[in-house]
Amino acid sequence: MTIHEFIEENRAAMVSDIIDLVNIPTVFSEDADSGQPFGKEVDRGLKWILDRAEVMGMETKDFDGYAGEITAGDGPFMIGVLAHEDVVPAGEGWETDPFDAVVKDGAIYGRGTGDDKGPLISSLYAMKYLMDEGKIPAGTCLRMIVGTNEEEGWGGINYYKSQAEKLPDYSIVPDGYFPLIYCEKGLVDFDLKISLLDDKSAEVKVDGLYGGSGRNVVAGKAGCDLICPPNRAEEIAAALNTFEGVTTTRNGSVIEVTAQGKSTHAMSPEKGLNAISVLMKSLASLECTLSLGDLVDKYNRYIGMDYNAEKFGCGFEDQLSGKTTFNIGVLRYEENTAVLEANLRYPASLPKETIKQAVEKTCNEAGFGYAEKDYLPPVYTEPDSDFVGKLMEVYRRVTGDEENEAFTIGGATYARAIPNAVAFGPLFPYEEELAHEANEFLSIDSLEKMTWIFAEGLEALLGMKK
């Protein structure tokens, strides 16, 4: 059977499997029982994938709920596929239920269709094709590693690495872009804490401050309540309503303020609109004193609407991977402390120490408390290597695209997790990035094409056995 015949025969099954997996809301949760380190739904998603692979005839192993392993073939030379089944929260702005996937206009809509459940299923079927057709040579095997905590802190893949007997010799990560990504920026997740005194002499009290859903997502919504002098409430509401994306609802002297942004992946925050920043800018414009005025002032002075961390003192850039990007994904206010959950992605040629010193300098100047939450070093694979060359050759043969070259990104994929791994697909150069956004979808045409590319790409890598 050719790969085209296989895809035709299995198209409906692939779509059905993606829908079933999307319908499990595998968002990180602390509602875990023993053996469910990232929550009940994440564990349910992992078990669903492993069960499906067993039905396909592959061997599986559950690493205590932290990761899954799916193997086809039994040789020592191993080609890996690193994918993840967890997803970011749904966020605002959906036209369909994000966890009740639907097919419309030739595409599957739902959270995780593109990042990363659709590509995971596509890769799994590519493995099945090579296994069923006897295209896994003696002495080789294919192994999919299913991560469960990629969107949070990589606890799943790190646990897997500590327990696995062997890591793949070469791997693809279907969680990026075609043609291929050979370099990824460094990444630091951290919290900024601002201790505040609630100024009771202020004209307007700020209450119920909130914003965003995750540090690696540009905040789509933020808001607060303003408790105003009765004679100024109407004036203040009118001033706020002049800001694009800001709406108010007034109940006497209390104004409910809502800032609407546009969610997108934090690796390209300039493609979205940060609602937290919009809220802070609108509050700063008011001609009155605010009880949390120090927070508003510091936010606009050191962060503002700047997506490249120039105000924050980290406006670095290199030729290899471009500019620093900076995202405040969550704003929380608790016990007289504002917490900003931040994500910073820096040029690959810079050492972490340079970034650390710049961040510390700004925090000292601004009076921000700093707590690092995660760090991922840059990753680089030689673009002229045989490994990259084989995958690029497959991509070009399948698509006919001779123009687009392998490139670098600010995103963080599992290519950083183990040696000799590159992000390979699933997004084609002509497609819009919808990961972490509302109305995420996967084109069925793209599903078919990526499955073809994954099958031939994995087969080419199996041929690298010495």
C-alpha positions in Angstrom: 0.0 0.0 0.0 1.3 3.5 -0.9 1.2 6.3 1.7 -1.5 8.0 -0.4 -3.7 4.8 -0.3 -3.0 4.5 3.5 -4.1 8.1 4.1 -7.2 7.7 2.0 -8.1 4.6 3.9 -7.4 6.1 7.3 -8.6 9.7 6.8 -11.9 9.3 8.7 -10.1 7.4 11.5 -7.5 10.1 11.9 -10.1 12.8 12.1 -12.2 10.8 14.6 -9.2 10.2 16.8 -8.2 13.9 16.8 -11.8 14.8 17.8 -11.8 12.2 20.6 -8.5 13.4 22.0 -9.4 17.1 21.7 -12.6 16.4 23.6 -10.5 15.5 26.6 -9.7 18.8 28.2 -6.0 18.1 29.0 -5.3 21.3 30.8 -2.9 21.2 33.8 -4.8 20.8 37.1 -3.9 20.2 40.7 -6.9 17.8 41.1 -4.5 14.9 40.9 -4.7 11.5 42.5 -1.7 9.2 42.9 -0.2 8.5 39.5 -1.8 11.6 38.0 0.9 14.3 38.4 -0.7 16.9 36.2 -4.4 16.3 36.8 -7.1 13.8 36.0 -7.9 15.0 32.5 -4.2 15.0 31.5 -3.9 11.5 32.8 -7.1 10.5 30.9 -5.6 11.9 27.7 -2.4 10.0 28.1 -4.2 6.7 28.8 -6.4 7.3 25.7 -3.4 7.7 23.5 -1.6 4.6 24.9 -4.7 2.5 24.5 -5.2 3.7 20.9 -1.6 2.8 20.1 -2.0 -0.7 21.5 -5.0 -1.2 19.3 -2.8 -0.2 16.4 -0.4 -3.0 17.4 2.4 -1.0 19.0 4.1 -1.5 22.3 3.4 1.1 25.0 4.6 2.1 28.5 3.2 4.5 31.0 5.9 6.4 33.0 3.8 6.9 36.2 1.6 9.4 34.4 4.5 11.7 33.6 4.9 10.5 30.0 4.1 7.7 27.6 6.1 5.6 25.3 4.9 4.1 22.0 7.3 1.8 20.1 7.1 0.2 16.7 10.0 -2.2 15.8 12.6 -3.6 18.2 16.1 -2.6 17.0 18.6 -0.6 18.9 18.8 2.3 16.4 15.9 4.5 17.4 14.2 7.3 15.7 12.0 9.4 18.0 8.9 11.5 17.8 8.4 13.9 20.7 4.8 15.2 21.0 2.6 16.4 23.9 -1.0 15.9 24.7 -1.5 18.7 27.3 -3.0 22.1 26.1 -3.2 25.6 27.3 -6.6 26.9 28.8 -9.2 27.7 26.2 -9.2 31.4 26.8 -11.7 33.9 25.4 -13.3 34.5 22.0 -14.2 31.0 20.8 -17.0 30.6 18.2 -17.3 26.9 19.0 -16.8 24.8 22.2 -13.0 24.4 22.4 -13.4 21.0 24.0 -16.1 19.7 21.8 -14.3 19.5 18.5 -16.3 20.1 15.3 -15.5 19.7 11.6 -16.5 22.6 9.4 -15.2 24.1 6.2 -12.7 21.3 5.7 -11.1 21.7 9.1 -11.2 20.4 12.7 -11.9 23.1 15.3 -10.9 22.8 19.0 -8.2 23.5 21.5 -5.1 21.4 20.7 -6.0 20.5 17.1 -2.8 22.2 16.0 -0.8 22.2 19.2 -0.2 19.4 19.6 -2.9 16.7 19.4 -3.5 16.8 15.6 0.2 16.4 14.8 0.5 13.7 17.5 -2.2 11.6 15.9 -0.8 12.3 12.4 2.7 11.1 13.6 1.1 8.0 15.2 -0.5 7.0 11.9 2.7 7.7 10.1 4.4 5.2 12.5 1.6 2.7 11.9 2.0 3.0 8.1 5.7 2.2 8.3 5.1 -0.7 10.7 2.3 -2.2 8.7 4.2 -1.9 5.4 7.4 -3.5 6.8 9.3 -0.3 6.3 11.1 -0.4 9.7 14.3 -2.1 8.9 15.9 -4.8 11.1 18.0 -3.3 13.8 15.8 -0.1 14.0 12.7 1.1 15.7 10.4 4.1 16.0 9.4 5.5 19.4 6.9 8.2 20.2 7.4 10.0 23.5 4.2 11.5 24.7 4.7 14.5 27.0 2.1 15.6 29.5 3.4 19.0 30.9 4.9 20.8 27.9 2.7 23.9 28.3 3.6 24.3 32.0 7.1 23.3 33.2 8.3 20.2 31.3 8.1 18.1 34.4 6.8 15.2 32.3 9.6 15.0 29.8 12.2 15.6 32.5 10.9 12.7 34.5 10.9 10.5 31.4 14.5 11.3 30.7 15.4 10.3 34.2 13.7 6.9 33.8 14.1 5.9 30.2 16.6 3.2 29.4 17.6 4.8 26.1 16.9 8.1 24.3 16.4 8.2 20.5 19.4 8.6 18.2 17.5 11.3 16.2 14.1 12.8 16.7 11.5 15.0 15.1 9.2 17.2 17.1 5.9 17.8 15.3 5.2 21.0 17.2 6.6 23.8 15.2 6.7 24.7 11.5 7.7 23.4 8.1 10.2 23.3 6.5 12.2 22.8 9.7 13.5 24.7 12.8 17.2 24.3 13.5 17.5 27.0 16.3 15.3 28.1 19.2 15.8 31.1 21.5 16.6 30.8 25.2 13.6 31.0 27.5 13.2 32.2 31.1 9.9 32.0 33.0 9.7 34.2 36.1 7.4 36.0 38.4 7.6 39.7 39.2 6.2 40.6 42.6 5.3 44.2 43.6 4.5 44.9 47.2 1.9 47.6 47.4 0.2 49.7 50.0 -3.4 50.3 49.4 -3.4 54.1 49.5 -6.6 54.9 51.4 -6.3 58.6 50.6 -6.5 58.0 46.8 -9.5 59.3 45.0 -10.3 56.0 43.3 -9.9 52.5 44.9 -8.8 49.7 42.5 -10.4 46.4 43.4 -10.6 42.9 42.0 -7.6 43.2 39.7 -7.1 40.3 37.3 -5.7 39.4 33.8 -4.6 36.6 31.5 -4.7 32.8 31.7 -1.1 31.6 31.3 2.4 33.1 31.1 3.0 31.6 27.6 -0.2 33.2 26.2 -0.7 36.8 25.5 -3.5 37.9 27.8 -6.8 38.1 26.0 -8.8 39.7 28.9 -8.0 41.8 32.0 -10.1 43.9 34.3 -10.8 45.5 37.7 -13.4 47.4 39.6 -13.0 51.1 40.3 -14.7 52.5 43.4 -15.1 56.2 42.6 -16.4 59.4 44.2 -20.1 59.6 43.2 -19.5 62.9 41.5 -16.7 61.6 39.3 -17.9 58.1 38.3 -19.6 59.1 35.0 -16.5 61.2 34.0 -14.1 58.4 34.7 -16.2 55.8 32.9 -16.4 58.1 29.8 -12.6 58.6 29.8 -12.0 54.8 29.9 -14.5 54.1 27.1 -12.3 56.2 24.7 -9.7 53.4 24.8 -10.0 50.8 22.0 -10.7 47.5 23.6 -11.8 48.9 27.0 -15.4 48.8 28.1 -17.1 49.8 31.3 -20.2 48.9 33.2 -21.2 51.4 35.9 -23.3 50.7 38.9 -23.6 53.9 40.8 -20.1 54.9 41.9 -18.6 51.4 41.1 -17.2 50.9 37.6 -16.4 47.5 36.2 -13.6 47.8 33.7 -12.8 45.2 31.1 -9.9 45.3 28.7 -10.2 43.0 25.7 -7.0 41.9 23.9 -6.0 39.2 21.4 -4.5 36.0 22.7 -1.6 34.4 20.8 1.4 32.4 21.6 4.0 34.2 23.7 6.8 33.4 21.3 5.3 36.1 19.0 3.5 38.5 21.3 3.5 41.2 18.7 0.9 39.2 16.8 -1.5 39.7 19.6 -2.7 42.4 21.9 -2.0 42.1 25.7 -5.1 43.0 27.6 -3.2 43.6 30.8 -1.0 46.2 29.1 -4.1 47.8 27.6 -5.8 48.0 31.1 -2.7 49.5 32.7 -2.3 52.1 29.9 -6.0 53.1 30.3 -5.7 53.4 34.0 -2.6 55.6 33.7 -4.5 58.0 31.6 -7.0 58.9 34.3 -6.7 62.3 35.9 -7.1 61.1 39.4 -5.1 59.2 42.1 -5.5 55.4 42.2 -5.1 53.2 45.3 -2.8 51.0 43.3 -1.2 53.8 41.4 2.3 52.6 42.1 1.6 49.3 40.3 0.1 51.2 37.3 3.1 53.6 37.2 5.7 50.8 37.4 3.9 48.6 34.8 3.8 51.4 32.2 7.3 52.6 33.0 9.1 49.2 32.7 6.7 47.0 30.6 3.9 49.0 28.9 3.0 48.0 25.4 6.6 46.9 24.6 6.9 43.3 23.3 10.7 43.3 23.0 11.6 44.1 26.6 13.4 47.4 25.7 11.7 49.2 28.7 12.6 46.2 30.8 16.3 46.6 29.9 16.5 43.4 27.9 16.1 44.7 24.3 18.8 42.3 22.9 19.0 41.1 19.3 21.2 38.9 17.2 21.4 37.9 13.5 20.7 34.3 14.2 17.4 34.5 16.1 16.3 38.1 16.2 15.0 40.2 19.1 14.1 39.4 22.7 10.3 38.9 23.2 8.6 39.6 26.5 5.1 38.7 27.7 3.2 39.3 30.9 0.7 36.5 30.7 -1.0 36.7 34.0 -1.7 39.5 36.5 -2.8 38.5 40.1 -3.3 40.7 43.1 -3.2 39.0 46.5 -2.4 40.1 50.0 -1.1 43.6 49.0 1.1 42.1 46.4 0.8 42.2 42.6 2.2 39.1 40.8 3.1 39.3 37.1 3.7 35.9 35.5 6.3 36.7 32.8 7.8 34.8 29.8 11.0 36.1 28.2 12.7 34.6 25.1 16.2 35.8 24.3 18.5 35.6 21.3 20.3 32.2 21.0 23.8 33.6 20.9 23.5 35.3 24.3 24.6 33.5 27.5 22.0 33.3 30.3 24.2 35.3 32.6 23.8 38.3 30.3 20.0 38.1 30.6 20.1 37.4 34.3 22.2 40.5 35.0 19.9 42.7 32.9 16.8 41.4 34.6 18.3 41.8 38.1 19.3 45.4 37.3 15.8 46.3 36.2 14.2 44.6 39.2 16.5 46.4 41.6 15.8 49.7 40.0 12.0 49.1 39.9 11.6 47.4 43.2 10.3 44.2 41.7 10.7 40.9 43.6 12.0 38.2 41.2 11.4 34.5 41.3 12.7 32.3 38.4 10.2 29.5 37.6 11.8 27.8 34.6 14.7 28.0 32.2 15.3 26.5 28.8 18.6 27.1 27.1 18.8 27.8 23.4 19.1 24.9 21.0 21.0 24.7 17.7 21.4 22.0 15.1 23.8 22.5 12.2 21.5 23.3 9.2 24.0 21.6 6.8 23.9 18.3 8.7 22.8 15.0 7.1 20.0 14.8 9.7 18.5 18.2 8.6 19.3 17.5 5.0 17.2 14.3 4.8 14.2 15.9 6.4 14.4 19.0 4.1 14.7 16.7 1.1 11.5 14.9 2.0 9.7 18.2 2.7 10.8 19.6 -0.7 9.8 16.4 -2.6 6.4 16.2 -1.1 5.5 19.9 -1.2 7.5 21.2 -4.2 8.5 24.1 -2.1 12.1 25.1 -3.1 12.0 28.6 -1.7 11.5 28.3 2.1 14.5 27.4 4.1 15.0 25.9 7.6 14.9 28.8 10.1 14.9 29.8 13.8 12.1 30.6 16.2 11.4 32.1 19.6 9.2 29.1 20.5 10.1 26.4 22.9 9.6 22.9 21.6 10.7 19.5 22.9 13.7 19.8 20.5 15.4 21.3 23.5 14.7 18.2 25.7 17.0 15.6 24.2 20.0 15.6 21.9 19.7 15.4 18.1 16.1 16.7 17.8 14.5 19.3 15.6 11.0 20.7 15.3 9.6 19.5 11.9 6.1 20.7 11.1 3.2 20.8 11.4 2.4 24.4 10.3 3.1 25.1 6.6 4.6 28.4 5.5 1.3 29.6 4.0 -0.7 28.9 7.2 -1.6 31.2 10.1 -0.3 30.5 13.5 -3.3 29.7 15.8 -1.6 27.9 18.7 -2.8 29.3 22.0 -5.4 31.4 20.2 -9.2 31.2 20.1 -10.7 29.2 17.2 -7.7 27.0 16.8 -8.1 24.6 13.9 -6.4 22.0 11.8 -7.1 21.8 8.1 -7.8 18.2 7.0 -5.8 18.9 3.8 -2.8 19.8 6.0 -3.4 16.7 8.2 -3.1 14.5 5.1 0.0 16.3 3.8 1.8 16.3 7.1 1.1 12.6 7.6 2.7 12.0 4.2 5.7 14.1 5.2 6.1 12.5 8.6 5.9 9.0 7.2 8.6 9.6 4.5 10.7 11.7 6.9 10.8 9.0 9.6 11.6 6.4 6.9 14.5 8.6 5.7 15.9 8.9 9.2 15.6 5.1 9.8 18.0 4.9 6.8 20.7 6.7 8.8 21.5 3.5 10.7 25.2 2.8 10.1 
